């Protein structure tokens, strides 16, 4: 049967729209420049005459996938003398909760210092011992409060101030856009390395914007701060609009799609269910022994915007339920502009507790550290539904959004 003329026109229109969208994305890709690209383009004049140390990891790369440490080390215009590695290490060899320690980088001969879980005077002493004048930060973030690199940024800013060092942040895109702040705001009594200060669960900011917020709102004394912004980035852009290669910022953040769901589904770290570590789809696959098709059915009934859930079975190769086949769901985002990762994470927690009698929080109440207070846990335990839990943080979120607005650098 031949398609109707209307169908042909519709198909042609859709193709034209798709081509226009692709062309627009390609245009943005050509024009986007990271903070590092703009620094290098300017001949590193911002660092002229300085002994420079850089806080970075495998995500600190150029558009052609060279590491910026290798590029800077080979350029006589910049005096790179030290590297500082965060969680997972400078070259990214360590799993969650690990680092690479102190060593000399085989590729460049530069000393690499370990910053993981170091802060305050102890970290300031490392900066002093390194002999640098300026500390530079260039790491790809994923947009969630409990992703530790933004607190490495905070700790390094504080330590640089204590050590009398200048601090420079080279900006990169927020891979899940910078459109909105979402979720509960951390209460200070729950401050840990997965959340030092009152920031919302999905912050909707770039690292340069966060640095400005930290410096003005949270540091006891401001550090001499310079931010090198991107050009060509829009707050509505997802990572694929950047044209940049994706390097996993940590071993369980393999794709930008992982980052898209992470600020919601990472909450399962605070439960006895697997958050998908040890699978090829961490934070997209969730489950436990004894979970069956009822969970996917229950959460699909909520008709959450932009996302569907598939009944799934998988066997993690490490972490929770290692080597055991377990049941659960796979999260499928079909409209990322409409998707709310934090609401989705709460809905998954609520429905998991409803359909699986084995549901339990981690005994150390890690969920409170992730959400920033006891509220989410206690409300779910009391039988609150998704809308009631989400309503509980709206007032504090509105206050954070007002503060956040003052530090935004892009439209």
VEXKEMAR-913194 format. One line per 8 residues: for each residue x, z negated, y negated of C-alpha. Coordinates in steps of 0.2 Angstrom, whole numbers, plus 5000, padded with zeros to 4 digits. Example, Ala and Ser with C-alpha at 12.3 -4.5 7.8 and 13.67 -1.06 7.14 Angstrom:
2
5062 4961 5022; 5068 4964 5005;
***
This chain:
411
5000 5000 5000; 5007 5005 4983; 5008 4990 4970; 4995 4991 4956; 5001 4997 4939; 4998 4979 4933; 5010 4972 4946; 5023 4985 4942;
5022 4980 4923; 5023 4962 4928; 5038 4965 4938; 5047 4975 4925; 5043 4962 4912; 5050 4948 4923; 5066 4959 4926; 5067 4961 4907;
5065 4943 4904; 5078 4939 4917; 5090 4951 4910; 5088 4944 4893; 5090 4926 4899; 5106 4932 4908; 5113 4940 4893; 5110 4925 4882;
5119 4914 4895; 5133 4926 4895; 5134 4926 4877; 5135 4907 4876; 5148 4907 4890; 5159 4919 4879; 5157 4908 4864; 5159 4890 4871;
5175 4882 4869; 5180 4865 4876; 5189 4852 4865; 5205 4856 4874; 5203 4874 4871; 5201 4871 4853; 5215 4859 4852; 5227 4872 4861;
5220 4886 4850; 5225 4876 4835; 5243 4874 4842; 5241 4856 4846; 5243 4852 4827; 5232 4836 4829; 5246 4829 4841; 5261 4836 4831;
5276 4824 4832; 5267 4812 4844; 5272 4805 4861; 5256 4809 4870; 5248 4801 4886; 5232 4808 4893; 5218 4800 4903; 5212 4814 4915;
5208 4819 4933; 5205 4835 4942; 5191 4840 4930; 5204 4842 4916; 5205 4861 4918; 5206 4877 4907; 5193 4891 4909; 5205 4900 4921;
5206 4884 4932; 5224 4878 4927; 5226 4859 4924; 5228 4854 4906; 5242 4843 4911; 5252 4858 4918; 5248 4868 4903; 5253 4855 4890;
5269 4850 4900; 5274 4868 4899; 5271 4870 4880; 5285 4864 4869; 5272 4861 4854; 5266 4845 4862; 5275 4830 4868; 5266 4825 4884;
5275 4810 4891; 5263 4801 4902; 5247 4803 4913; 5234 4789 4916; 5223 4791 4931; 5205 4784 4933; 5195 4780 4948; 5198 4793 4962;
5215 4796 4954; 5223 4809 4943; 5224 4822 4957; 5207 4815 4964; 5213 4810 4982; 5204 4793 4982; 5187 4790 4988; 5174 4779 4978;
5181 4762 4974; 5199 4768 4975; 5214 4775 4965; 5231 4783 4968; 5242 4769 4960; 5258 4772 4950; 5269 4787 4955; 5278 4802 4947;
5268 4818 4948; 5277 4830 4959; 5272 4845 4949; 5278 4839 4932; 5288 4824 4935; 5277 4814 4923; 5274 4796 4926; 5256 4793 4932;
5249 4776 4928; 5234 4768 4937; 5220 4763 4925; 5206 4759 4938; 5198 4742 4936; 5211 4738 4922; 5205 4733 4904; 5209 4723 4889;
5226 4716 4887; 5232 4722 4905; 5228 4740 4901; 5235 4738 4883; 5251 4733 4891; 5251 4749 4902; 5249 4760 4886; 5263 4750 4878;
5275 4752 4893; 5272 4770 4894; 5279 4772 4876; 5265 4784 4870; 5259 4785 4852; 5242 4793 4855; 5231 4792 4870; 5220 4807 4874;
5205 4807 4885; 5198 4823 4894; 5187 4820 4909; 5171 4829 4914; 5156 4816 4914; 5140 4819 4923; 5128 4810 4911; 5124 4794 4920;
5128 4776 4914; 5134 4770 4930; 5147 4785 4932; 5163 4775 4929; 5172 4788 4919; 5163 4783 4903; 5168 4765 4905; 5186 4771 4908;
5184 4779 4891; 5177 4763 4884; 5191 4752 4892; 5205 4764 4886; 5198 4764 4868; 5198 4745 4868; 5215 4744 4875; 5222 4757 4863;
5216 4747 4849; 5225 4732 4856; 5241 4741 4859; 5240 4749 4841; 5238 4767 4848; 5228 4782 4841; 5214 4789 4852; 5209 4807 4854;
5194 4813 4864; 5193 4831 4870; 5175 4835 4872; 5166 4844 4887; 5148 4848 4891; 5136 4835 4898; 5131 4846 4913; 5113 4840 4914;
5110 4844 4895; 5110 4832 4880; 5092 4833 4877; 5086 4816 4880; 5091 4798 4884; 5081 4792 4899; 5078 4776 4909; 5081 4758 4907;
5095 4751 4895; 5108 4739 4902; 5106 4721 4898; 5122 4713 4893; 5122 4699 4906; 5123 4713 4919; 5138 4721 4912; 5150 4728 4925;
5162 4743 4927; 5146 4753 4931; 5139 4748 4914; 5149 4739 4901; 5137 4740 4886; 5118 4743 4882; 5116 4762 4886; 5102 4770 4895;
5103 4775 4913; 5104 4794 4908; 5112 4794 4891; 5110 4812 4886; 5127 4812 4877; 5144 4820 4878; 5160 4810 4880; 5165 4813 4862;
5147 4807 4856; 5149 4791 4867; 5166 4788 4860; 5159 4787 4842; 5145 4776 4848; 5157 4764 4857; 5168 4763 4842; 5155 4759 4830;
5142 4749 4840; 5152 4740 4854; 5171 4738 4851; 5175 4722 4842; 5188 4732 4832; 5187 4751 4830; 5202 4761 4837; 5209 4775 4826;
5198 4789 4834; 5198 4808 4833; 5186 4819 4842; 5189 4837 4846; 5172 4844 4848; 5166 4860 4858; 5160 4875 4849; 5146 4885 4856;
5137 4871 4866; 5119 4868 4864; 5110 4852 4869; 5098 4861 4880; 5112 4869 4890; 5115 4865 4908; 5132 4867 4915; 5131 4885 4921;
5128 4891 4903; 5146 4885 4900; 5155 4898 4910; 5167 4884 4915; 5172 4882 4934; 5165 4866 4941; 5178 4854 4949; 5170 4839 4958;
5173 4824 4946; 5173 4813 4961; 5172 4817 4980; 5153 4814 4981; 5149 4825 4966; 5152 4842 4974; 5140 4853 4963; 5131 4853 4946;
5115 4851 4956; 5122 4834 4962; 5124 4828 4944; 5106 4834 4940; 5099 4821 4953; 5112 4808 4952; 5106 4797 4938; 5090 4794 4948;
5095 4794 4966; 5111 4784 4964; 5099 4769 4964; 5098 4771 4983; 5116 4763 4983; 5107 4747 4979; 5096 4748 4995; 5099 4749 5014;
5095 4767 5014; 5108 4781 5014; 5111 4789 4997; 5118 4804 5007; 5136 4800 5006; 5145 4808 5021; 5134 4823 5020; 5136 4840 5011;
5122 4835 4999; 5126 4818 4993; 5112 4810 4982; 5100 4825 4987; 5098 4818 5005; 5091 4801 5007; 5086 4792 5022; 5088 4778 5036;
5084 4775 5054; 5066 4774 5057; 5061 4784 5041; 5049 4799 5046; 5039 4812 5038; 5027 4800 5029; 5040 4797 5015; 5041 4816 5010;
5022 4817 5011; 5020 4801 5000; 5032 4806 4986; 5025 4824 4986; 5008 4817 4983; 5014 4811 4966; 5016 4829 4960; 5032 4824 4950;
5037 4838 4938; 5050 4850 4943; 5054 4843 4960; 5048 4844 4978; 5053 4834 4993; 5057 4841 5011; 5056 4830 5027; 5075 4830 5032;
5085 4823 5046; 5104 4821 5045; 5119 4812 5052; 5132 4805 5039; 5150 4807 5044; 5155 4791 5034; 5147 4777 5024; 5129 4770 5029;
5123 4776 5046; 5139 4784 5050; 5137 4796 5065; 5119 4791 5067; 5105 4804 5065; 5093 4797 5052; 5076 4803 5044; 5072 4804 5026;
5070 4817 5012; 5079 4831 5003; 5077 4832 4985; 5073 4850 4979; 5073 4853 4960; 5064 4869 4956; 5062 4867 4937; 5077 4858 4930;
5070 4858 4912; 5054 4849 4918; 5063 4837 4930; 5065 4819 4925; 5079 4811 4937; 5076 4793 4933; 5057 4793 4935; 5060 4803 4951;
5072 4790 4957; 5060 4776 4954; 5046 4786 4963; 5057 4788 4978; 5061 4769 4978; 5042 4764 4977; 5036 4776 4990; 5051 4772 5002;
5046 4753 5001; 5028 4758 5004; 5030 4769 5020; 5045 4761 5028; 5044 4743 5034; 5063 4742 5035; 5066 4744 5017; 5077 4731 5009;
5088 4729 4993; 5107 4726 4996; 5109 4707 4997; 5121 4707 4982; 5107 4714 4972; 5118 4729 4967; 5102 4738 4961; 5101 4726 4946;
5119 4732 4941; 5113 4750 4942; 5097 4748 4933; 5104 4735 4921; 5092 4720 4924; 5081 4712 4937; 5066 4721 4931; 5065 4737 4942;
5068 4727 4958; 5056 4713 4954; 5042 4725 4948; 5044 4735 4964; 5044 4720 4975; 5028 4714 4966; 5019 4731 4970; 5021 4740 4954;
5019 4759 4954; 5030 4772 4947; 5021 4773 4930; 5021 4754 4928; 5040 4752 4931; 5044 4766 4919; 5033 4759 4906; 5043 4743 4907;
5058 4750 4898; 5050 4761 4885; 5053 4749 4870; 5071 4746 4873; 5074 4765 4877; 5066 4769 4860; 5078 4757 4851; 5093 4765 4860;
5087 4783 4856; 5087 4778 4838; 5105 4771 4839; 5110 4786 4849; 5104 4798 4836; 5117 4793 4823; 5131 4798 4834; 5126 4816 4840;
5137 4830 4836; 5127 4845 4842; 5110 4853 4840;
***
